[in-house]
Amino acid sequence: MTYVIGAGCVDVKDRACIEECPVDCIYEGKRMLYIQPDECVDCGACEPVCPVEAIFYEDDVPGEQSNFTRYNAEFFDIAGVGSPGGASGTDVLEHDHPGVAGRPGTLGGNT
């Protein structure tokens, strides 16, 4: 099991979760952050610090956001970022999962 970043992160990318993650498994795409499922140790440190409540335990992802579980996992295949790697050694990845890239934009984002 792992944690998943959902729709609330799209165009927000607060990054508080990155600071809390003890295993450096949260990577930054162009429009949102992604948790590398093979690197996540399920500690849950990221979840309570997310100001938009976009992080869920895999079993608790709301039904309407269930596709984000797949988006988080597939992003790393698309990005060509293998595991283990650690996000701090990686720049912002200038793309997103196609399911995120094709979403309508939100107002007030920090992208």
Wavefront OBJ file of the C-alpha trace (Angstrom):
o trace
v 0.000 0.000 0.000
v 0.983 3.625 -0.483
v -0.291 7.167 -0.261
v -1.750 8.907 -3.306
v -1.910 12.566 -4.267
v -5.286 13.465 -5.751
v -7.037 16.174 -7.718
v -6.711 18.837 -5.038
v -3.017 19.185 -5.851
v -3.501 19.997 -9.536
v -2.260 23.557 -10.136
v -1.657 24.073 -6.391
v 1.547 22.133 -5.539
v 1.887 23.513 -1.983
v 4.998 21.349 -1.365
v 4.536 21.098 2.427
v 4.351 17.330 1.964
v 7.804 17.290 0.364
v 9.313 18.829 3.503
v 7.648 16.203 5.722
v 8.455 13.099 3.686
v 11.268 11.206 5.448
v 12.050 9.021 2.416
v 12.055 11.688 -0.324
v 9.399 9.954 -2.441
v 7.321 12.948 -3.571
v 8.227 14.198 -7.033
v 7.086 17.360 -8.773
v 5.442 17.305 -12.175
v 4.428 20.350 -14.162
v 0.927 20.679 -12.621
v 0.955 18.471 -9.516
v 3.057 16.380 -7.139
v 3.271 12.579 -7.327
v 4.169 9.907 -4.760
v 6.491 7.170 -6.050
v 4.643 4.055 -4.817
v 7.761 1.868 -4.664
v 9.567 4.408 -2.474
v 6.674 5.314 -0.145
v 6.953 3.596 3.252
v 3.371 4.388 4.278
v 4.396 6.561 7.225
v 1.579 9.055 6.553
v 3.658 12.132 7.459
v 2.585 13.880 4.261
v -1.168 13.582 4.720
v -1.828 15.925 7.682
v 0.368 18.755 6.350
v -1.400 19.043 2.989
v -3.418 22.280 3.199
v -5.820 21.206 0.445
v -6.321 17.646 1.755
v -5.156 16.134 -1.531
v -3.264 13.173 -0.014
v -5.014 9.906 0.759
v -4.071 6.449 1.927
v -4.508 4.230 -1.143
v -7.587 2.484 0.287
v -9.181 5.833 1.188
v -8.988 7.636 -2.165
v -12.487 8.998 -2.878
v -14.255 7.117 -5.662
v -14.389 10.111 -7.979
v -10.584 10.385 -7.698
v -9.741 6.687 -7.944
v -7.951 7.289 -11.241
v -5.279 9.264 -9.355
v -3.983 6.031 -7.816
v -3.111 4.911 -11.336
v -1.868 8.385 -12.320
v 0.614 8.425 -9.425
v 2.012 5.012 -10.350
v 2.062 5.465 -14.125
v 3.653 8.919 -13.922
v 6.988 7.310 -13.065
v 6.914 5.014 -16.084
v 6.105 7.983 -18.311
v 8.745 10.190 -16.658
v 11.407 7.514 -16.878
v 12.199 7.991 -13.195
v 13.133 4.677 -11.679
v 13.041 3.573 -8.087
v 14.779 3.970 -5.816
v 15.923 7.400 -6.741
v 14.826 10.074 -4.344
v 13.058 13.219 -5.429
v 15.677 15.662 -4.150
v 18.063 14.536 -6.894
v 15.458 15.256 -9.562
v 14.429 18.604 -11.016
v 10.802 19.498 -11.626
v 9.649 17.092 -14.317
v 8.197 19.202 -17.101
v 5.246 16.943 -17.820
v 2.400 15.180 -16.042
v 0.399 12.025 -16.426
v -1.865 12.517 -19.483
v -4.898 12.292 -17.192
v -3.612 15.316 -15.290
v -2.192 17.227 -18.255
v -5.578 17.109 -19.974
v -7.565 18.394 -16.989
v -9.019 21.894 -17.143
v -6.918 24.482 -15.311
v -7.817 25.861 -11.896
v -7.680 29.439 -10.760
v -5.110 30.608 -8.228
v -2.613 27.801 -8.776
v 1.105 28.083 -8.130
v 2.408 26.473 -11.310
l 1 2 3 4 5 6 7 8 9 10 11 12 13 14 15 16 17 18 19 20 21 22 23 24 25 26 27 28 29 30 31 32 33 34 35 36 37 38 39 40 41 42 43 44 45 46 47 48 49 50 51 52 53 54 55 56 57 58 59 60 61 62 63 64 65 66 67 68 69 70 71 72 73 74 75 76 77 78 79 80 81 82 83 84 85 86 87 88 89 90 91 92 93 94 95 96 97 98 99 100 101 102 103 104 105 106 107 108 109 110 111
